Amino acid sequence: MIQQENANWNRLLEWAEAAEAQVSPMFRSLDKIAERNQWKVIQAFQRHRVSDFHFNGSTGYGYNDRGREILDFVYADIMGAEAALVRPHFVSGTHTISCALFGLLRPGDELLYITGRPYDTLHKVIGKPGDGTGSLQDFGIKYVEVPLAADGAIDWGGVASKVNERTKVIGIQRSRGYEWRSSYTVAEIGEMVKRVKVMKPDVSVFVDNCYGEFTEELEPTQVGVDLMAGSLIKNPGGGLAPTGGYVAGTKHAVELTSYRLTAPGIGGEVGATLGTLRAMYQGLFLAPHLVGQALKGSVFAAAMFEMLGYETNPRWDAKRTDLIQAVKFSDSKQLIAFVQGIQRAAAVDSHVVPEPWDMPGYEHPVIMAAGTFMQGGSLELSADAPIREPYIAYMQGGLTYSHVKYGVLNALSLLAERELIVIKPYTT
Ligand SMILES: *Cc1c(COP(=O)(O)O)cnc(C)c1O
């Protein structure tokens, strides 16, 4: 597994040198965002007088768990929201989003997603009428989506034609997920909120914020979003939270979500945090920096692959609003070599060779590189690729920039070993 010095590796190092010189202005602006977010997080800890005893956790019902309560306040403060609910009891991002949607919607209501098809794992949460699973549609909640326009923009004509008196929640997915489209910046989400609230003032706007936290200086709840959700094994967990999710938004929306997570009347007042609080606090403290490292890694990856002739999304110099870097390959062999190369660079499980498999919740075989400390943790360097045309790999995360760089170099080196690419000497 250990990368041998060879002609390809040495050539790749020269290309990497050139790529880093090219992207250095981007690195400076990403450092600045990380710095501002770091200060924002520290100031929230200070305002809520976070102390060592808040890390102790609770057992049983978990009544009066001060550390849990303060963590909710700290999150709400950072997100510029009235309230937040941060819990290890959310098993994943999908579960968190599911609780939020079931919290906001009632039978007869409509959920209107305006950013096209949502992330794969949400398809079964939405479900079909009468599917017998207890999905949203099985409960008589109607689901409508407006596909994105060909250029990836919101189809506002389509949205206007779909909003009606039953429309209760507007759904927005900030990140590209497994799609070759742009992610939506916080400013763009703010514009969406304005436009849909003109169409229907009492509608609630929900944002799937997975992969978005701390990539910009503002969060969606600071531009009028009513409720957003994310996973703690992604950005805000800072690589340390062992599990969990969060929602942030209006007091009412957060409370409704809490009744779905536990039970009506109980909400966020119970729930033993066991030994998870210290990691959730420390991870949140580290998150702005780690998100910055991951973003620099993505920018480097984009620059390298572009120099070597691949199509990327976003491009290296594009403004970032999530962690995901997509790279388009010409066939499944290249796609698989890329993902296996990322795995080969991991500190954990580098000896494992990932293969495509039918993952629960996904509709195509997926190959995943995940040599991570937290199982499935994707603020850690990881790569996913559904095996379908066009052959696009999605990489994200990296707790250190050097690791991402090592991953990219290993991926390219494996492509070269398998004679799927020729690495020429670098020339200016
Ligand atoms: C990861 C992700 C989810 C689902 O989160 P899981 O933790 O994998 O269940 C939902 N939406 C988006 C955009 C995501 O990136």
The ligand as a Tripos MOL2 file, in Angstrom:
@<TRIPOS>MOLECULE
LIG
   15    15     1     0     0
SMALL
NO_CHARGES

@<TRIPOS>ATOM
      1 C1        -25.3480   13.0570    3.4340 C.3       1 LIG1
      2 C2        -26.5500   13.7390    2.9420 C.ar      1 LIG1
      3 C3        -27.8290   13.3730    3.3560 C.ar      1 LIG1
      4 C4        -28.1110   12.1880    4.2170 C.3       1 LIG1
      5 O1        -27.2740   12.0360    5.2900 O.3       1 LIG1
      6 P1        -26.9080   10.5800    5.8410 P.3       1 LIG1
      7 O2        -26.1790   10.9120    7.0790 O.co2     1 LIG1
      8 O3        -26.0570    9.9120    4.8160 O.co2     1 LIG1
      9 O4        -28.1700    9.8550    6.0990 O.co2     1 LIG1
     10 C5        -28.8870   14.1110    2.8880 C.ar      1 LIG1
     11 N1        -28.7120   15.1340    2.0470 N.ar      1 LIG1
     12 C6        -27.5000   15.5090    1.6090 C.ar      1 LIG1
     13 C7        -27.3610   16.6590    0.6640 C.3       1 LIG1
     14 C8        -26.3870   14.8250    2.0450 C.ar      1 LIG1
     15 O5        -25.1800   15.1990    1.6190 O.3       1 LIG1
@<TRIPOS>BOND
     1     1     2 1
     2     2     3 ar
     3     2    14 ar
     4     3     4 1
     5     3    10 ar
     6     4     5 1
     7     5     6 1
     8     6     7 2
     9     6     8 1
    10     6     9 1
    11    10    11 ar
    12    11    12 ar
    13    12    13 1
    14    12    14 ar
    15    14    15 1
@<TRIPOS>SUBSTRUCTURE
     1 LIG1         1 GROUP 0 **** ****
